[in-house]
Amino acid sequence: MAVFGGVCLTSPRQTRPRIGTVKHLHSGKVRDLYETPDGLLLMVASDRVSAFDHVLRPDIPDKGEILTRLSLWWFDQLRDIVPNHLVSTDVPAEFAGRGVLCRPLRMVPVECVARGYLTGGGLLEYRAGGTVSGVRLPEGLTDGSRLPEPIFTPSTKAPQGRHDEPMTYDQVVAEVGADVAERLRRITLDVYERGARIALDRGIILADTKIELGWDENGELTLGDEVLTPDSSRFWPLDQWEPGRTQPSFDKQFVRNWLLSPESGWDRASGEAPPPLPDEIVERTRSRYVEAYERLTGEPFRS
């Protein structure tokens, strides 16, 4: 599997068009990737939503534009921490608002994850052995517990259809070397801490986040893909935070929760594709993405 500009290149689920002289490369679960004649990458965020390694139906209206606009906003907030791959938002009209031109990166073969709160896969790992990615945590933590300090919890980059596996820091060192491993950890935690502080000022908890890093043509570690969006992060409303239960969220955890509920009728272990999302779930998911954008940026969202 090849990776360009932070996007895993997989076989597209459906046919994607060629736009003028822009060459379509591949489609991931959410993003479509094109190459321009001058070697730049055109990364387009679709309205698709994925969960449990499945692309769901129907799409979430405006999701692609929300993700793109929010990433652009965060790139500006993080520019003193790490450079990013953005070149321009001047893209073909059919991709306006959802597409960006960016520099190709040679991606780091590690998923860079930071956690400030315990939930999701980290919670399952903690319950099994008291650690997350080899980091020993205090006893007695529950779903939604705040950690004593944010931690770097990397994972493998699994091929399409397989799950990422937790990595210890020593395994990252073995993969990329001690110097690069330390830089990955420091950048990931700095991005998380900046994002968490900004979000908290707006009444939102940033529970965890995943970022994509790669080397640019000059060998500089650079931020790619998206950053601090509801697709790459867990955002919780501060005034509803209550450890010991599943937290209300501004991200696609809402979709995951519905799929796992008896109401959906889906058996995750069956291997079958999930059922279509009901109109109510689609609209409520969209409203959560819009609210996350508006609360974080302080700007109204207009499609």
C-alpha positions in Angstrom: 0.0 0.0 0.0 1.4 3.4 -1.0 0.9 6.6 1.0 1.0 10.1 -0.5 0.4 13.3 1.4 -1.0 11.4 4.4 -3.6 9.5 2.4 -3.6 5.7 2.1 -4.0 4.7 -1.5 -6.5 1.9 -1.8 -8.7 0.5 -4.5 -11.6 3.0 -4.8 -15.0 1.7 -3.8 -16.6 3.5 -6.7 -15.4 5.1 -9.9 -13.8 8.6 -9.5 -13.7 11.0 -12.4 -10.6 12.5 -14.1 -10.9 16.3 -13.9 -9.2 18.0 -16.8 -5.4 17.3 -16.7 -5.6 16.3 -13.0 -4.9 12.6 -12.8 -6.9 10.5 -10.3 -4.6 8.3 -8.3 -6.7 6.5 -5.7 -9.5 6.9 -3.2 -9.4 6.2 0.5 -12.3 5.8 2.8 -12.9 9.5 3.0 -10.4 11.3 0.7 -9.8 11.2 -3.0 -6.3 11.9 -4.3 -5.2 13.4 -7.6 -1.9 14.4 -9.1 -1.4 17.7 -11.0 0.9 18.0 -14.0 3.5 19.8 -11.9 3.7 17.0 -9.3 1.6 18.5 -6.6 -1.2 16.4 -4.9 -4.8 17.5 -5.0 -6.4 16.0 -1.8 -10.2 16.2 -1.8 -12.3 15.4 1.3 -15.6 13.7 0.4 -18.8 13.5 2.5 -18.2 9.8 3.0 -18.1 8.5 6.6 -16.4 5.3 7.7 -16.5 3.2 10.8 -15.1 -0.2 11.7 -13.2 -0.4 8.4 -16.4 0.1 6.4 -17.5 3.1 4.2 -21.1 3.8 5.3 -24.1 4.9 3.3 -25.4 7.5 2.8 -22.9 10.4 3.0 -22.9 13.1 5.6 -23.8 16.4 3.9 -21.1 19.1 4.1 -18.7 16.8 6.0 -15.9 17.2 3.4 -16.0 20.9 3.5 -16.1 21.0 7.3 -13.1 18.7 7.6 -11.1 20.8 5.1 -12.0 24.2 6.6 -11.2 23.0 10.1 -7.8 21.5 9.1 -6.9 24.8 7.4 -7.8 26.6 10.6 -5.7 24.3 12.7 -2.7 24.4 10.3 -2.6 28.2 11.1 -2.8 27.6 14.8 0.0 25.0 14.7 2.4 26.6 12.2 5.0 27.5 15.0 5.0 23.8 16.1 5.4 21.9 12.8 5.3 22.9 9.1 2.5 21.4 7.0 2.1 20.2 3.5 -0.4 22.9 2.3 0.5 24.7 -0.9 -2.8 26.3 -2.0 -6.6 26.2 -1.8 -6.9 27.3 -5.4 -8.4 24.1 -6.8 -10.8 23.2 -9.7 -14.2 24.6 -9.1 -15.8 21.1 -8.6 -13.6 20.7 -5.5 -13.9 24.2 -4.1 -14.1 24.1 -0.4 -13.2 20.5 -0.1 -9.9 20.3 -1.9 -6.3 21.5 -1.2 -3.1 21.4 -3.2 -0.3 20.0 -1.1 3.3 18.8 -1.4 3.9 15.0 -1.5 5.5 13.6 1.6 7.4 10.4 2.3 5.2 9.3 5.2 6.5 8.0 8.5 5.5 4.3 8.9 3.9 5.0 12.3 0.5 6.2 13.4 1.2 9.1 15.7 -1.4 9.3 18.5 -1.7 11.3 21.6 -4.1 10.7 24.4 -5.1 12.9 27.3 -8.1 10.8 28.3 -8.7 7.1 28.4 -11.3 5.7 26.0 -11.7 3.6 22.8 -8.9 1.2 22.0 -6.7 2.7 24.7 -9.3 1.7 27.3 -9.5 -1.9 26.0 -5.7 -2.2 26.2 -5.6 -0.7 29.7 -8.3 -3.1 30.9 -6.3 -6.0 29.6 -2.9 -5.1 31.1 -2.9 -1.7 32.8 -0.9 -0.1 30.0 -1.4 1.7 26.7 1.3 1.3 24.1 3.6 0.1 26.8 2.9 3.2 29.1 1.9 2.0 32.6 -1.1 3.9 33.9 -2.6 4.3 37.4 -5.1 1.7 38.6 -8.8 2.4 38.8 -9.2 4.4 35.6 -12.5 4.2 33.8 -13.9 5.2 30.4 -13.4 8.9 30.1 -10.8 9.3 32.9 -8.3 12.1 32.5 -4.8 10.8 32.4 -2.1 12.2 34.8 -0.5 13.7 31.7 -0.9 13.3 27.9 0.9 10.3 26.5 2.2 9.2 23.1 0.5 6.0 22.1 1.7 5.1 18.6 0.4 2.3 16.5 1.2 0.4 13.3 -0.1 1.5 9.9 -2.1 -1.6 8.9 -3.0 -2.4 5.3 -6.6 -1.7 4.2 -9.1 -4.0 5.9 -6.8 -4.8 8.9 -6.5 -3.1 12.3 -3.7 -0.9 13.5 -1.8 -2.5 16.4 -0.4 -0.7 19.4 3.3 0.0 19.4 5.6 0.6 22.3 8.0 3.5 22.2 10.9 1.0 21.9 9.2 -0.5 18.8 9.0 3.0 17.2 12.7 3.5 18.0 13.4 0.1 16.3 11.3 1.2 13.3 12.6 4.8 12.7 15.6 5.3 15.0 15.9 7.1 18.3 16.2 10.6 17.0 13.2 10.4 14.7 11.2 8.6 17.4 11.8 11.4 19.9 10.8 14.0 17.3 7.6 12.1 16.5 6.7 11.9 20.2 7.5 15.6 20.8 5.6 16.9 17.8 2.6 14.7 18.5 2.3 15.8 22.1 2.9 19.4 21.3 0.1 19.3 18.7 -2.2 17.6 21.2 -1.4 20.0 24.0 -1.9 23.1 21.8 -5.2 21.7 20.4 -6.4 20.6 23.9 -5.7 24.1 25.3 -7.6 25.9 22.5 -10.5 23.4 22.6 -10.8 23.7 26.4 -11.1 27.5 26.1 -14.2 26.8 23.9 -15.8 24.3 26.3 -14.5 21.2 24.5 -12.3 18.4 25.7 -9.8 17.0 23.2 -9.7 13.4 24.4 -7.2 12.1 21.9 -5.9 12.7 18.3 -4.0 11.1 15.5 -1.7 13.0 13.2 0.1 12.1 10.0 3.8 13.1 9.6 6.1 12.7 6.7 9.4 14.0 5.3 9.3 16.7 2.7 11.7 17.0 -0.2 14.2 18.7 2.2 14.0 15.9 4.8 11.9 18.0 7.2 9.2 16.3 9.3 6.0 17.8 8.0 2.3 17.6 9.0 0.1 16.0 6.3 -3.4 14.9 5.7 -5.9 16.4 8.2 -5.4 17.6 11.7 -7.6 18.0 14.8 -10.8 17.2 13.0 -13.8 15.1 14.2 -12.5 12.3 11.9 -9.0 12.2 13.5 -9.8 13.2 17.0 -12.3 12.7 19.8 -14.0 15.9 21.0 -16.3 15.9 24.0 -18.5 18.7 25.5 -16.8 19.8 28.7 -20.1 20.4 30.5 -21.2 16.8 29.9 -18.0 15.0 30.8 -18.6 12.3 33.3 -15.9 9.5 33.6 -17.3 6.0 33.9 -19.5 6.1 30.9 -19.4 6.7 27.1 -19.0 10.4 26.6 -21.2 12.5 24.3 -19.1 13.6 21.4 -18.7 15.9 18.4 -17.1 13.2 16.3 -18.1 10.0 14.4 -18.3 8.1 17.7 -22.0 8.9 17.5 -22.2 6.8 14.3 -20.1 4.0 15.9 -22.4 3.9 18.9 -25.5 3.6 16.7 -23.9 0.8 14.7 -23.2 -1.1 17.9 -26.7 -0.6 19.3 -29.5 -3.1 19.0 -31.4 -0.5 17.0 -29.0 -0.9 14.0 -29.5 -4.7 13.8 -25.9 -5.0 12.7 -23.6 -7.8 13.9 -20.1 -6.5 13.7 -18.7 -10.1 13.8 -20.7 -11.2 10.8 -18.4 -9.7 8.2 -21.3 -8.1 6.4 -21.5 -4.5 5.5 -23.3 -2.2 8.0 -26.9 -1.1 7.2 -27.6 2.3 5.7 -27.6 5.1 8.3 -31.2 6.4 9.1 -31.9 10.0 8.1 -32.0 11.0 11.8 -28.5 9.7 12.4 -27.2 11.4 9.2 -28.6 14.8 10.3 -27.5 14.5 13.9 -24.0 13.5 12.8 -23.9 16.5 10.4 -25.0 18.8 13.2 -22.2 17.6 15.5 -19.6 18.2 12.8 -21.0 21.7 12.2 -21.1 22.5 16.0 -17.5 21.3 16.4 -16.4 23.6 13.6 -18.3 26.6 14.9 -17.3 26.2 18.5 -13.6 25.6 17.8 -13.1 28.3 15.2 -15.7 30.8 16.4 -16.8 31.2 12.9 -20.3 30.3 11.4 -20.3 27.5 9.0 -22.0 28.3 5.7 -21.9 25.6 3.0 
